[in-house]
């Protein structure tokens, strides 16, 4: 009987092909070098980790080698590469090498090559940040900061793993912060940086921009798009007009609050390109920088904000009624004290007011029964009811659905209000990238490694996985657009812009058959053959179609 061996490929052939197209293995092996005794190169280890990241399993790093058991490891990664070679020891050494070389530097080299090969534009870039929670045992250093326990006391601490503002809503866990600079196309990451857990976006954004400008080997971007964390007097004075930027203006700024309040509905105009939005452009100078402020009113956001406002008013009424009840049960020694208590309470009201508050004087007598003498003294009590303040509520209702975008580009022909809004909405691609990185289907959502430098290296590799995913999705959609073709989505309907995640799910249960150690062609469905026509040649070769 012939010897038969069946190994899994599934969707990993597509991922391996995209990694090959970018040249990740070659770049890492060239930069990190190789040793004649190593059985698997550093580049191949990184490729294996990317496959692990996108294996649709919650497989943490300590199960790394187990992930490749039963899979066509040699076929996907390289000749003579076996699953047992991808062990914790080899993985740790490669991550240490990446850190020593510089995770940002190696990522920039890969991103630069990717942009050159695929013509990815970095003309307009998007910057955003998030936090990543970690689990593990920590020790306090002499400086007072808490870090992960190091294997050797002499090892330098790369970043401070500490508590800070948690986007994961886990204030009980320590964390590190993660910042990405992405292209305008599909949110492909072109620069990444990790920092201390208590690092704020407001202070991190300038550092990321400066580091990117210093290390990027290609053409510099024409525009940086950021959220409200960038918009501060310090950052605006520091950058001035050295870069062009678009940012949302925080509503905590007094001038922004006043502008949103005083803009009348008739001052807002609607554009054909953006239905459901109305605009009003205002010239402004803030922190000594001349800017365009665009007041944007979103109909969809207005409906959502009105519901939120109603809930806030109802919640505030219940809370303030409890406080008022406690106030009315309290006795005061004189009328002035009661008046002061009323005024202090009114200062805490946001949506309501007191309806004709009264102060009642209650007499007190020296003995019980029917009084036959004058009262010995009086106590004073507050009597009032809460009602909605129509003037204040009307002001809040006029503000709902509105926000302000700012740019230091004063060319109104080049940057119309529609163009500015379109660029700012592109910020969602970076946010989707962070959701990808935190999705447990792609990787363990909780990070636990032995030391901080390996956490930094892992963050870089996970960002490479995001690059592979977003680039593969871009190339697939471009191929469909060029061929004027579609692919069936989850509901079976034709879609010109399918997600790569759905495409990868279509390739589950694909196997490679060996008959007497000879590879045999994989049996693919009609749908899988159709999809592979729009993927790169490097991906098709893993399924014997190239």
TAFEN-V432484 format. One record per pair of residues at least 6 apart in sequence whose ideal C-beta (glycine too) atoms are under 7 Angstrom apart, sorted by the first residue. I is the first residue (numbers start at 1). J is the second residue. Records with the same first field share a line. If there is no record, write none. Layout:
I->J  J
This chain:
2->515  516
3->516
4->513  515
5->514
6->511  513
7->70  71  72  511  512
8->70  71  72  511
9->72  75  76  510  511  512  522  542
10->507  508  509  510
11->504  507  508
12->51  76
13->76  539  542  543
14->472  504  507  535  539
15->50  51  54  468
16->51  76  542
17->535  536  538  539  541  542
18->468  471  472  539
19->25  47  50  468
20->538
21->536  538
22->110  113  114  117  471
23->113
24->43  46  47  110  464
25->43  44  47
26->43
27->109  110  113
28->42  43  46  106
29->41  42  43
31->101  106  109
32->42  97  101
34->41
39->85
40->81  85  86  90
42->94  97
44->77  78  81
45->86  90  91  94
46->94  461
47->77
48->68  77  86
49->461
50->461  464  465  468
51->76
52->59  64  67
53->442  443  462  465
54->442  465  469
55->67
56->441
57->67
58->440  444
59->67
60->444
61->91
62->88
64->86  88  91
65->83  84  86  87
68->83  86
69->83
72->512
73->81  82  83
74->80  81
75->512  542
76->542
92->454
95->454  457  458
96->453
98->106  457  460
99->158  453  456  457
103->456  457  460
104->192  193  211  215
105->215
107->192  460  463
108->191  215  216  217
110->464
111->190  191
112->217  218
114->120  467  471
115->122  190  218
118->471
120->183  185  188
121->183  184  185
122->183  190  218  219  221
123->221  222
124->184  221  222  223  225  423
125->181  182  183  190  221  224  225
126->182  184  225  426  427  429  430
127->179  181  205  208  224  226
128->180  227  427  430  431
129->177  178  179  201  204
130->167  178  434
131->164  165  166  167  168  175  177  197
132->175  176  178  447
133->166  168  170  173  175  446
134->161  173  174  175  176  447  448  455
135->173  446  448
136->148  448
137->149
138->146  147  148  149  161  174
139->147  149
140->146
141->147  157
145->160  162
146->161  162  174
147->157  160  161  452
148->161  451  452
150->451
151->450  451
155->451
157->452
158->452  453  456
159->176  194  195  196  452  456
160->196  197
161->174  176  197  452
162->174  196  197  198
163->171  174  175  197  198
164->175  197  198
166->175
174->197
175->197
176->194  195  196  197  455
177->194  195  196  197  199  204
178->194  459
179->193  204  208
180->189  192  430  433  463
181->190  191  208  212
182->188  189  190  429  430  433
183->190
184->426
185->474
186->429  470  473  474
187->429  430  432  433  470
188->467  470  471  474
189->433  463  466  467
191->212  216
192->460  463
193->208  211
194->456  459
195->204
201->229
202->229  232  235
205->226  229  230  235
206->235  238
209->224  243
213->220
222->244
223->244  245  246  423
224->243  245
225->246  423  424  426  427
226->245  247
227->247  248  427
228->247  248  249  250
230->247
231->247  248  249  250  406
233->287
236->286  287  289
237->287  288
240->289
241->289  408
244->408  409
245->407  408
246->405  407  420  423  424
247->406
248->403  404  405  424
249->256  293  404  406
250->256
251->257
255->286
256->404
259->282  293  295  404
260->295  399  402  404
261->395  398  399
263->280  295
267->280
268->278  279  280  297
269->278  279
270->278
271->279  417  418
273->418
274->418  421
276->298  299  300
277->296  297  298  421
278->297
279->294  295  296  417
280->295
281->292  294  417
282->293  295
283->292
284->291  293
285->291
289->408
290->410
291->406  407  408
292->406  407  410
293->404  406
294->404  405  417  420
295->402  404
296->402  403  405  421
297->401  402
298->401
299->401
301->401
302->400  401
305->400  401
306->400
309->396  397  400
313->351  388  393
316->350  351  352
317->352  386
320->349  352  386
321->386
323->345
324->345  384  386
327->341  345  382
328->381  382  383
331->379  380  381
332->338  341  379  380
334->380
335->359  380
338->359  380  382
339->359
341->382
342->354  357  382
346->354
351->388  389  392  393
352->386  387  388  389
353->387  389
354->384  386
355->384  385  387
357->382  384
358->383  384
359->380  382
360->381  383
361->378  380
362->378  379  381
363->375  378
364->375  376  377  378  379
365->371  373  375  376
366->376
405->420  421  424
407->415  420
409->415
433->466  470
436->442  466  469
437->462  466
438->445
442->465
443->462
447->455  458
449->455  458
469->500
472->500
473->499  500
475->536
476->500  503  534  535
477->497
479->534
480->486  487  496  534
481->496
486->494  495  496
487->495  498  531
488->494
489->495  498  502
490->502
503->531
506->527  528  531
507->528
510->522  524
511->522
512->519  522
513->520
521->544
522->543  544
524->543
532->539  540  543  545
537->546
540->546
